[in-house]
């Protein structure tokens, strides 16, 4: 295939993708809780049931074990962003953004999904001393499998099943499963594959080896799924059969992968929430993004002339493709998500900058325009490819270690990397080669060559200055950090939640303004509005500050509903200690993988050389982290600046390895 034919095919591909993206972009956007509102579900742990089953007292620390399971369940696709907080000793609050079926969502998150495996010698045999021989029958009304008396064909009572089955210890449980269950078709019948971990596999194989001819019953929340005969040693993997549809099989496999809840949950209340943020806040963020994008487009036009125009077109296409991808995957769009997306637009132009700088070097060396374009792309591609691989490795680690919004962030970041690669390498390259044969495209001046309009900055000549600036930020920053200068927001620390029953409905923005007006102790507070009350989450308050807040709300916002009072309780942060630990481990693992990858990629002069490059790249990233950490510690000490979820995500998105790989 000739070069002309290749370019024609690329034009066709780009055109088809553009048309498809325009169509998809017209689909309805799925907004988050802060923009569109959603559902608030308050649940309590069934502590009495836990005491009976586990034979031990309830401990409030068990509540924190519920959080990651719920996060996995409501984020099984990795793209939605719920809010989860615990309210010791036994309550958990889940806020679900923009959901289509509240009832189904509630049923899904509160299901215990306790899968147990029992030996049932009383099935079809008189072995042992059961009161009767049991058979498995299908209930005509429900279509579910039930245990019946073989002599009378009557269902076995729950009390008998409890005494002969569930009061005994199961041979293995769903806690021994690996998180890799998946729905499959066996003929035209959906089944679910499963696999035990090492200890579960050993126990399962030993039991099946010693009990050939007996029946192995699989129960899901005390509901019989199947009871096959043990014909031989069964390895630590198998399938679950039942009356599944593809949808129910997928839902159950997701729940099994998310893990079993350590305790049953009871629904206490559900409320519809209004948007946390007003339209003005969203409009301001969108306006800021438009201004930022315009500045990037103007810079590219000024710096790179004609290629800058093409890069701007590619950047606009990146925005279009990203929006289409978000809608196609039904990603939940929150205000922090919009901010992160705006940041990604500015950073997506990095690849084009690398390409155009290489192109200018090739033109300055005397090469023809076509050769310069070809060589510029080839020389820049390795840096672009390596930096994006490092970013994708980080995404993989974040998705593996993270839960909830962390996974959604990882998916979004990986998607942005893939799209930016396509727009920079495919779209921009195609557009540039299309200009080669035109008369205007042969003018080197249009490519920013031999122009004095752009000043060359010799950064490394002033390296001592940059080192001094880094030290001037990092050292005082570390002192401020250990002195308690780094202020963690409510997302990390938790605080006090007030339920304020106003006499009439007020906007979240008005309530938040009244809270913020009380001073620094109330900065970063979160407000959501339901049908009949406002939920205000602020830093943990003593009695005096709580009274002051209530007085400010009733004075500056509006009176309470007659006969009502403000309820309050302490709540956890949306970012738990476990999530913070996982983030720390993710940083370590991601850094190690980046070092390993760069060691292999740059080991042309030997693995020691490659290792040096890898360590230097990661050291530069760690330097950036310390600079930002130090800056926030100093600002936190003197200006009470706080770090929260959006700051953490934006910081992570901003630090990539492109500059170190050029």
Phi, psi and omega in degrees: 000131183285165178299323180295319179294322177300315180293325176297319179293321178296319177300319179296316180298312180299317179298317179295319179296320179297313181298314180297320181294321179297318179295313182293323182297342178278354178292162182291138179275141178263109185264157181276181184298325184285341182256316186248343186093188182176217186235135176249124181240123176255122181236153176234147179285141176279083186293327179294318177296322178297317179298318180294318185284315186269349180059038176207165185285153177287140177233135183300336179295337178296332181300326179291339176285341178286324187304306183297328178294315178295320179299317179297323183291312183280354178238032183299337175271349179076014184234344180274164185225082177280169172246127179234128175225146176259148181231088184305147011268345191214017183244150175223139183244129180238128175247118187252121182278137165045057181261148184274327184230088183302319182298314180296321180296317180295315179301323183290318186281335183265352179297133182287330181047057179265107180261128182228150180241123181234148167278133179234081180294341180283358177281114172068014180209153180267008180298141182086195183231052176282163179291340181199163173275135184255149171236164174258126180230163180254126178291124184294330182282313185264340183076008182266156177284137177225158176266131182232158175287125183297331183280320186253347183061023178263145181300141175288136183293154179298325181296319180292316179298321179299315184290318186268345182239292193285342175282349175269162177282132175291157179288322173212164180227176178297342178291342179269004182275147169280150182280053181229023176296147182207145176282143177217163176259126173249096194072239175249019185248121178291134174228170180237124177278150177214161179211135179275159172285183186303309181293318179297320179297318181297314180296317183297317180293319179297317181294315181291330178293324185269356187227043178297142180089344178271175183255138177251112182262135177249121180248142173240111185052047178066015175254126184288122176269310183198160180215070182286159175279140177278106181264351180182185180293127180255124178293179186282034176210159181182199180230153175250121177259151179182185179274066185264147160261170178300322181293314181291327177294318178296318181296317180293319179296322176297319180292321177296320179292327179290335180104162180272141175291138180288349182206149176289148181245141177245136179282124177264318178199154173229140181220144173275130181254144173275172179298138177291324185250146177281168179300330182295321180296317178295319180296321179295318179295317178296320179296318178297321178296320180295320178295316179299316178297319180297320179295319178297317180297318179295319179298314181297323179293317180291320186282320191240004174058236184299313175301329177297323176299315181293322177297322178296320176298316179296324180292320176296321176295322176302315179299315180297313182296321181294315179299318179297318180295318178301317182286323180295322180270003179056043178288144179276124184260114177251171179297316173300325178295320177297317179298317178295323178294319177299318177298319182294330178297315179296324183279341180293342181279353181306314183298320178296323178297315177301315181297314184290326176295319176295320180298316179297322178297318180294318178295319180295334180278357175102005180285156176291163183299316181297315180294322180295319178297314182297311181291324179299317178293318181296318183288327180277337187300319184298317179296317179297314182297312183296317181295321180288327175297318177299320178295319179293325174299318177297319178300317180299316180294317179299318180292324181288316184273333189274169172223167173058229185295335177300316179293320177299320178297318180297318179296316180297317180296315180297320179297317178297321178298313181297317181291319180295325176297318182294315183290322182285313186278316185272304186294306182299317180299316180298316180295318181296314180294332178293335181274345185301320184278356180271158182293316180293332182287351181271356182277110182297333179297333178287352181255012176078017180269144178057036177246144180260009183288338184248121180280137179273126181260119178267084189296314187292342176294339182247033185298326178297324177296314181294321178297318180296320179295318179300313180297321181295337177266315187292311184297306176298328179295319178293322176298315179295323180298310182287343176273004178089020182284336181284112184265114178273135181285181182298331178305328181265317191270337190077192181172215182246132176254128176250134174254109189252109180273085180293155179292332176220164184287138176231157180285154178297324181296319180294318179295317182294323178297322179292324178290314183296331182293347182282350175119189188297327182297344184247009179291147179080009180294153181245137182229131169227152184244130173255194183299321190229009180200165176251139175253117182245119176249119180228181177300156184301129188249143169277179186299319184294314181291326179294317178297319179297321179294315180298318179297319180295321181293316182288333180277315188264345180251302180169162182288163177281162176295136182306135178081004182250169178217167181273123175267149180215158177198153175280140181229159179279170173282157177288339174255109185276169176298324179296319179293323177296318177296318179298322179296320178297313178297322180298320179298316180297311182294317180297318179297319179296319179294322178296316178300316180297314181297312182292330175298317179291317184293326185250027182268025180299320179268017183113157185294334178296320178297315179298319179297322179298315179297316181297314180295322179294319179297314180292323177299321178296321178295317179297322176302315180299319180298316181294324178297311181294317179300315179296318180298316180290328177294318178294313179294326177293323181290319187261331182240003178062031175293143182242156172254139178220192184300310180302320179298317181298314182294317181296320178298316180295319181294328186284335186263100174238180188254014183303309186299328183281346185254357181293000000 
